[in-house]
Amino acid sequence: MPRRTKTGSQRILVVSIAVGIVAAVVGVNAILASQQSSIEDYVRQLQEISDQSMALTSSYEDSIGKWKNSLIDDEEMLGITDSNLQQLESLASKLKSLEPPEKFREGHEMSILSLQYELESNRHLRNYIVTDDEEEYKKSNELFQLAFDYESKAFKAFSKANKIT
């Protein structure tokens, strides 16, 4: 049986298919690279917010210790608390504005709850400073514990999400 030679249209078809396959592979790689870049951007921004939050919380806890030991007075503590509340609200807004990749959504939501509970805790501590009402102090401590609990849950969720990929 004689060997058939490919016609020009057959060659064009083969070349077109090959180009299509290469374009599809390049397209998929571009999408994956874009998703990876998006994940890296999210993680970087989340880390910045987390670092700022931890530093703010640590500084605020130091101030509470000084206030409890009468090294700073109520008026100064109110000023520190008001500043802390503003900064926490700003961090919470930044965190809420981030669009987490799907695999990080649960940890992201837990992080938001943690910041919200910390904000509420600090508002009740402010009320305690003003009123000396022990119930406000008790509520502040309960909410701060919830903030810590949700921070721990967020960490576990982020760790689990990282192991998936």
BASESE-423003 format. One record per atom (N, C-alpha, C, O): x, y, z; residue in one letter. Coordinates in steps of 0.001 Angstrom, whole numbers, plus 500000, padded with zeros to 6 digits. Example, Ala and Ser with C-alpha at 12.3 -4.5 7.8 and 13.67 -1.06 7.14 Angstrom:
513190494310507800A512300495500507800A513200496700507800A514236496681508465A512850497750507080S513670498940507140S512900500030507870S513409501138508039S
This chain:
500832498837500000M500000500000500000M500889501244500000M501780501385500838M500636502125499063P501489503307498990P501234504244500177P500113504387500665P502292504849500599R502210505790501714R501591507092501243R501985507661500225R500614507548502009R499942508795501626R500699509963502227R501146509892503372R500838510982501503T501485512183502004T500419513123502530T499288513161502047T500815513863503514K499871514809504124K499698516003503213K500655516538502653K498472516396503085T498175517570502292T498440518805503129T498647518712504339T498433519921502506G498645521187503199G497608521428504276G497938521929505350G496347521077504004S495297521308504999S495466520377506199S495147520753507327S495965519164505959Q496208518247507073Q497338518770507953Q497275518688509179Q498358519302507317R499484519870508079R499019521057508911R499408521197510070R498215521884508342I497689523050509068I496864522585510264I496954523157511351I496065521550510055L495256521006511139L496141520475512263L495884520758513433L497176519711511926V498084519157512928V498800520292513669V498900520260514895V499287521275512949V499973522415513564V498997523192514459V499354523617515558V497770523370513977S496760524090514770S496464523360516071S496356523984517126S496334522049515999I496072521255517208I497257521378518169I497076521567519372I498462521268517625A499662521374518469A499728522748519141A500007522847520336A499475523791518378V499482525144518935V498392525287519999V498603525918521035V497237524701519737G496141524742520708G496518524061522009G496219524568523090G497173522913521908I497611522190523114I498632523014523886I498539523139525108I499600523571523179V500609524410523841V499947525616524506V500285525965525637V499011526249523810A498315527412524376A497521527017525622A497487527762526602A496891525857525585A496131525394526752A497050525154527943A496727525537529067A498192524521527698V499153524261528771V499683525581529337V499762525753530553V500041526505528456V500527527816528903V499430528538529690V499703529157530718V498200528457529206G497080529108529897G496854528538531284G496665529287532242G496870527229531399V496692526587532710V497833526981533639V497605527289534810V499059526973533123N500198527385533944N500075528838534386N500423529172535518N499589529689533516A499401531105533873A498352531247534967A498524532034535898A497276530493534860I496226530530535890I496779530042537221I496548530666538257I497505528935537199L498089528403538435L499087529385539040L499114529568540257L499902530015538206A500860531006538694A500135532201539295A500548532737540324A499053532615538648S498260533733539165S497639533382540505S497630534199541426S497113532152540612Q496526531720541888Q497587531661542966Q497333532074544097Q498761531162542649Q499847531086543625Q500250532484544066Q500491532727545249Q500323533404543107S500661534789543432S499598535392544341S499917536117545284S498336535093544057S497237535586544883S497325535027546300S497103535750547272S497647533752546414I497803533135547740I498967533779548483I498859534091549669I500077533975547779E501246534595548411E500935536019548879E501360536419549963E500201536783548072D499810538144548459D498922538108549697D499111538891550627D497957537201549704Y497061537088550854Y497850536739552120Y497671537365553165Y498713535749552016V499493535312553187V500377536448553687V500498536653554895V500993537185552772R501849538315553167R501039539383553899R501460539874554947R499884539741553353Q499043540763553990Q498508540274555327Q498455541035556293Q498115539020555387L497630538443556630L498726538458557690L498467538768558853L499939538124557288Q501065538115558236Q501334539523558765Q501612539695559952Q501255540525557900E501457541914558331E500403542313559370E500730542901560401E499158541992559093I498073542314560025I498271541566561332I498111542138562410I498613540308561241S498832539487562435S499980540031563275S499863540128564497S501079540385562634D502226540943563360D501848542246564067D502207542460565225D501124543108563361Q500700544384563955Q499758544136565127Q499856544794566162Q498847543186564959S497892542872566021S498603542342567265S498304542758568385S499539541428567060M500270540867568208M501071541947568939M501090541988570169M501724542811568180A502497543894568795A501578544840569563A501905545276570667A500435545151568974L499467546043569620L498933545423570907L498843546096571934L498578544138570851T498060543445572026T499115543378573123T498809543607574293T500323543073572764S501409542983573742S501651544333574416S501795544411575636S501693545376573619S501898546720574159S500741547116575083S500955547711576139S499522546779574673Y498350547111575480Y498370546343576798Y498066546906577850Y498725545063576748E498818544264577972E499882544833578908E499699544826580125E500990545324578357D502018545978579178D501445547220579861D501707547473581037D500668547979579112S500052549184579677S499065548833580788S499006549517581809S498294547769580589I497357547333581634I498118546963582896I497695547298584002I499235546277582732G500061545931583894G500557547164584622G500535547207585852G501000548160583885K501464549413584499K500311550111585210K500481550653586302K499149550094584588W497971550732585191W497573550018586479W497271550666587481W497572548688586455K497226547919587658K498221548166588788K497862548100589964K499467548450588428N500499548718589433N500631550211589728N501609550648590335N499642550983589296S499579552431589540S500762553201588955S501110554272589453S501370552674587923L502451553392587259L501902554393586246L502577555355585879L500664554155585797I499948555141584987I498554555283585580I498005554339586149I497988556485585438D496678556737586047D495538556395585080D495755556036583922D494320556521585606D493137556175584814D493044556995583525D492711556463582466D493335558266583622E493213559147582451E494174558714581345E493798558665580174E495396558404581717E496371557953580726E495950556597580141E496103556353578944E495422555728580995M494983554416580527M493805554540579569M493701553781578605M492922555495579832L491812555738578905L492333556176577537L491832555729576505L493323557039577533G493923557487576276G494574556337575516G494426556212574301G495297555503576255I495929554329575640I494859553395575089I495000552872573984I493789553184575853T492702552303575422T492029552842574173T491767552095573230T491747554138574163D491106554733572982D491989554582571738D491495554262570657D493284554812571896S494209554644570777S494247553180570330S494239552884569135S494286552283571295N494299550852570999N493039550434570240N493112549664569282N491896550939570668L490638550612569993L490659551072568538L490230550343567643L491153552272568309Q491220552793566937Q492126551925566067Q491794551616564922Q493266551539566620Q494206550729565850Q493653549323565583Q493827548778564493Q492989548746566582L492378547427566380L491259547492565344L491120546586564523L490466548552565380E489401548716564388E489987548814562988E489439548252562040E491095549525562860S491767549650561565S492262548284561081S492091547935559913S492869547521561977L493351546186561601L492188545269561225L492283544501560268L491098545351561977A489923544532561674A489366544898560297A488958544018559539A489347546177559977S488869546609558649S489773546078557543S489292545613556510S491083546151557763K492025545626556770K491810544129556575K491787543637555447K491653543416557678L491463541973557601L490164541636556867L490135540738556027L489103542356557188K487819542102556526K487876542412555032K487153541801554246K488726543350554639S488804543736553231S489593542736552388S489511542761551160S490349541866553031L491092540855552282L490140539799551749L489154539444552394L490448539312550576E489666538213549987E490514536952550091E491444536760549307E490198536091551056P491043534917551247P490819533867550160P489704533698549666P491890533166549797P491692532000548938P490772531019549677P490756530989550907P490027530236548942E489015529353549537E489591528483550655E488952528299551691E490778527957550450K491343527056551456K491648527761552779K491796527102553808K491744529087552761F492036529847553978F490803530520554579F490909531218555587F489645530317553974R488444531037554400R488107530799555879R487810531749556604R488151529545556329E487794529252557722E488739529965558691E488287530583559654E490033529884558444G491003530566559311G490812532073559285G490951532753560303G490492532580558102H490259534019557948H489080534469558820H489171535467559534H487979533724558752E486794534066559545E487095533992561042E486622534828561812E487871533006561448M488259532875562862M489130534056563298M489016534535564426M489987534514562408S490840535667562715S490002536928562906S490266537729563803S489001537096562065I488105538246562205I487390538180563549I487316539182564260I486864537012563902L486181536859565193L487127537156566352L486732537791567330L488356536704566248S489336536969567301S489517538471567512S489480538958568642S489710539193566418L489876540647566538L488616541322567075L488704542265567860L487459540847566659Q486208541446567139Q486040541222568648Q485615542126569367Q486370540027569118Y486279539764570556Y487302540593571333Y487019541062572436Y488470540768570766E489464541602571443E488994543056571514E489174543726572531E488396543531570436L487834544890570452L486776545033571555L486795545989572330L485868544075571608E484813544126572632E485411544033574035E484951544711574953E486409543216574196S487090543107575487S487646544462575914S487477544888577057S488305545123574982N488912546413575311N487862547492575576N488091548398576377N486727547397574916R485640548356575196R485111548155576622R484833549119577335R484979546896577019H484517546632578391H485573547036579417H485232547499580506H486841546867579084L487886547329580001L487825548848580131L488004549393581220L487575549519579025R487430550987579076R486275551356580014R486404552250580851R485152550659579860N484014550923580743N484377550669582205N483940551406583089N485158549650582458Y485593549347583820Y486444550482584381Y486282550873585537Y487347551008583562I488201552108584011I487348553305584413I487625553960585418I486316553588583633V485452554745583882V484523554506585070V484333555399585895V483936553299585165T482872553058586157T483320552273587383T482641552298588409T484446551580587297D484920550693588367D483918549560588643D483871549008589743D483123549230587621D482131548163587722D482825546824587450D483305546585586342D482877545969588447E483563544681588342E482981543793587235E483697542979586652E481698543947586949E481087543157585867E481711543502584515E481865542634583656E482063544760584335E482733545179583093E484107544523582991E484514544077581918E484809544470584105Y486138543843584126Y486013542347583836Y486797541788583069Y485025541711584454K484797540283584244K484459540012582772K484992539081582168K483581540822582214K483191540660580809K484404540871579890K484572540148578908K485229541843580205S486436542099579431S487328540861579409S487830540472578354S487524540250580562N488368539051580634N487763537883579854N488482537153579172N486446537706579952E485783536622579212E485947536809577698E486233535859576971E485763538032577248L485880538317575821L487326538183575345L487576537736574225L488267538567576191F489666538417575808F490015536936575674F490774536553574783F489465536106576555Q489689534662576450Q489095534125575143Q489705533287574479Q487910534608574781L487316534202573495L488200534634572324L488373533887571361L488751535833572413A489652536306571360A490837535359571222A491225534994570112A491405534966572350F492528534039572328F492105532682571761F492828532084570964F490932532201572176D490434530914571682D490265530936570163D490644529979569486D489704532012569624Y489506532103568178Y490827532299567441Y490975531854566303Y491767532951568070E493091533077567465E493731531689567341E494353531371566327E493570530873568382S494096529500568346S493389528680567273S494033527916566555S492074528830567159K491318528110566128K491757528557564729K491867527738563817K492005529849564571A492457530362563275A493806529752562917A494026529330561782A494702529709563892F496022529136563644F495905527680563193F496569527259562245F495054526918563882K494854525510563508K494267525389562103K494685524534561322K493302526245561787A492677526202560458A493686526558559367A493711525917558317A494515527573559605F495537527950558613F496566526839558464F497001526542557351F496956526226559564S497921525125559509S497353523942558722S498055523336557913S496101523623558959K495446522532558237K495376522856556744K495651521995555908K495013524081556412A494912524501555006A496273524422554318A496351524061553144A497330524752555026N498666524687554433N499091523254554168N499824522998553212N498651522323554983K499011520913554794K498282520290553615K498745519305553040K497148520864553258I496336520329552151I497057520475550825I496963519600549964I497774521572550654T498439521791549358T499861521336549362T500550521454548348T
